[in-house]
Amino acid sequence: MNDSMSTADFKDFMLKVFTTMSKVSEPGCMTYVVMSAQEWGSLMDALREVGYHWSSTIIWRKDSLVLSRKDYHTQYEPIWYGWLEGSARLCPLVERKQSDVWDIARPKRSEEHPTMKPVELVARSIVNSSHKGELVLDLFGGSGTTILAAEQTERVCYSMELDPKYADVIVKRYYHNFPEIEIKLNNSPVNPALLFKNS
């Protein structure tokens, strides 16, 4: 989405996203934002303006390069980590010996979503920053990795995805990983066989 936005438009978009997020978040709730370094300045500015405290930049070091036309091929993604100001962290880190460099293999090329994140990456963030049974919010559902990680770590995930194609990917991945879970549409149970008959 941000590929077609100017830097100013992207920052404006991020301000709207994080303002909305802050309205449904408790002060002190930990926040992780995974994004390429290209618009990192806009991201930092938007989070600061809305009232998020930056604590660390975590580096997700991938097991292989991402080939591109850039002079240097990328093998990492930065992760903004901090919390909404107004309170101390709601869930202080228990394991304090962790590095801010996370070596986690990236998913192999996926037809389902171009920037799919590994479940292990998101699960580590969730376990570090919440307790079992608590809520996790993902405003960019993408391929559904956050929902899978929340289910695996016994959290509840509220997620949204604008693109119907990727919303379908999320439901399919969730069902294939947790076939025993009932899927509902407009609060009515849905037969997964009908939902995925063409997949």
C-alpha positions in Angstrom: 0.0 0.0 0.0 2.7 2.5 1.0 4.6 1.8 -2.3 2.4 4.3 -4.0 2.4 7.0 -1.3 4.7 10.0 -0.9 6.6 10.2 2.3 4.2 12.9 3.6 1.2 10.8 2.7 2.7 7.7 4.3 3.4 9.6 7.6 -0.2 11.0 7.5 -1.5 7.4 7.1 0.7 6.2 9.9 -0.6 9.0 12.2 -4.2 7.9 11.5 -3.3 4.2 12.2 -1.5 4.8 15.4 -4.0 7.4 16.7 -6.8 4.8 16.1 -4.6 2.1 17.8 -4.0 4.3 20.8 -7.7 4.8 21.4 -8.2 1.1 21.9 -5.0 0.4 23.8 -4.2 0.7 27.5 -1.3 3.0 28.4 1.8 0.9 28.9 0.8 -1.8 26.4 3.8 -3.0 24.4 3.9 -2.4 20.7 5.9 -4.0 17.9 6.0 -2.6 14.3 7.8 -4.7 11.7 8.6 -2.5 8.6 11.4 -2.1 6.1 13.8 0.7 6.8 12.7 2.8 3.8 10.1 4.8 5.7 11.6 4.3 9.2 11.8 8.1 9.8 8.1 8.6 9.1 7.2 5.6 11.3 9.3 7.0 14.3 7.8 10.5 13.9 4.2 9.2 13.7 4.6 7.0 16.8 6.2 9.7 18.8 3.6 12.3 17.8 0.7 10.0 18.9 2.4 9.3 22.3 4.3 6.0 22.0 7.6 5.6 23.8 10.4 4.0 21.8 12.5 1.5 23.8 14.5 -0.6 21.3 15.0 -1.3 17.6 15.0 -5.1 17.3 16.7 -6.5 14.2 15.1 -9.5 12.6 18.1 -11.1 10.9 16.9 -13.5 8.2 18.6 -16.7 7.1 18.9 -15.5 3.5 19.1 -12.4 1.5 16.1 -10.7 -0.1 17.3 -10.0 -3.7 16.5 -6.5 -5.0 17.9 -3.8 -7.3 19.5 -2.0 -4.3 23.3 -1.8 -4.1 23.2 -4.0 -1.0 20.7 -6.9 -0.7 18.7 -6.8 2.5 19.0 -9.6 5.1 17.1 -7.9 8.0 14.0 -6.0 9.0 13.9 -3.5 11.8 11.2 -3.9 14.5 10.1 -0.8 16.4 9.5 -1.8 20.0 8.0 0.4 22.7 4.7 1.2 24.5 1.9 3.7 24.7 2.9 6.4 27.2 0.9 7.2 30.3 1.9 4.1 32.4 4.8 1.8 33.0 5.0 -1.3 30.8 2.0 -3.5 31.5 4.1 -6.7 31.1 7.8 -6.1 31.9 10.2 -8.4 30.2 10.9 -11.4 32.4 13.8 -12.8 30.4 16.2 -9.8 30.5 19.2 -11.6 28.8 17.7 -11.4 25.3 19.5 -9.7 22.5 18.0 -7.1 20.2 19.1 -9.2 17.2 16.7 -12.1 16.5 18.0 -14.8 14.1 14.8 -16.4 12.7 14.5 -18.0 9.3 12.1 -16.2 6.9 9.3 -18.2 5.2 10.2 -19.4 1.8 8.5 -17.5 -1.0 4.8 -17.7 -0.6 2.1 -17.4 -3.2 -0.3 -16.5 -0.3 1.3 -13.2 0.7 4.5 -11.4 -0.4 5.7 -10.4 3.0 4.7 -13.3 5.2 6.3 -13.2 8.6 7.4 -16.4 10.5 5.1 -17.4 13.3 8.2 -17.8 15.6 9.0 -14.1 15.2 5.5 -12.9 16.2 5.2 -15.5 19.0 8.4 -14.3 20.6 7.0 -10.8 20.7 3.7 -11.9 22.1 5.2 -14.1 24.8 7.6 -11.3 25.8 4.9 -8.7 26.1 1.6 -10.3 27.3 0.1 -13.0 29.5 -2.0 -16.0 28.5 -5.6 -15.0 27.8 -4.7 -11.3 27.0 -5.6 -9.5 23.9 -3.2 -9.0 20.9 -4.1 -6.4 18.2 -2.9 -6.5 14.6 -4.3 -3.8 12.3 -2.6 -5.2 9.2 -3.6 -8.9 9.2 -1.7 -9.7 6.1 -1.3 -13.5 6.0 -2.6 -14.1 9.5 0.7 -14.9 11.2 -0.3 -12.9 14.3 -3.6 -14.8 14.7 -1.6 -18.1 14.4 1.0 -17.0 16.9 -1.7 -15.8 19.4 -3.5 -19.1 19.2 -0.3 -21.0 19.7 0.6 -18.9 22.8 -2.9 -18.9 24.2 -3.7 -15.3 23.6 -6.8 -13.7 21.9 -6.1 -11.9 18.7 -8.2 -9.1 17.2 -7.1 -8.5 13.6 -8.2 -6.7 10.5 -7.3 -6.9 6.9 -8.4 -4.5 4.1 -7.8 -6.7 1.1 -10.4 -9.5 0.7 -7.8 -11.7 -1.0 -5.6 -11.7 2.1 -8.6 -11.9 4.5 -9.3 -15.3 2.7 -5.7 -16.3 3.2 -6.0 -15.6 6.9 -9.1 -17.7 7.4 -7.6 -20.6 5.3 -4.3 -20.6 7.2 -6.1 -20.5 10.5 -8.4 -23.3 9.6 -5.6 -25.5 8.2 -3.6 -25.0 11.4 -6.5 -25.3 13.8 -9.2 -27.4 12.0 -11.0 -28.1 15.3 -11.9 -24.4 15.7 -15.4 -23.3 14.6 -15.4 -20.6 11.9 -18.3 -18.1 12.0 -19.5 -15.5 9.4 -21.8 -12.8 10.8 -22.0 -14.9 14.0 -23.3 -18.0 12.3 -21.2 -21.2 11.9 -19.8 -21.8 8.4 -18.9 -25.2 6.8 -15.2 -24.9 5.9 -15.7 -27.3 3.0 -17.9 -24.7 1.4 -15.6 -21.9 2.3 -12.5 -23.5 0.7 -14.0 -25.6 -2.1 -11.8 -23.9 -4.7 -8.6 -24.1 -2.8 
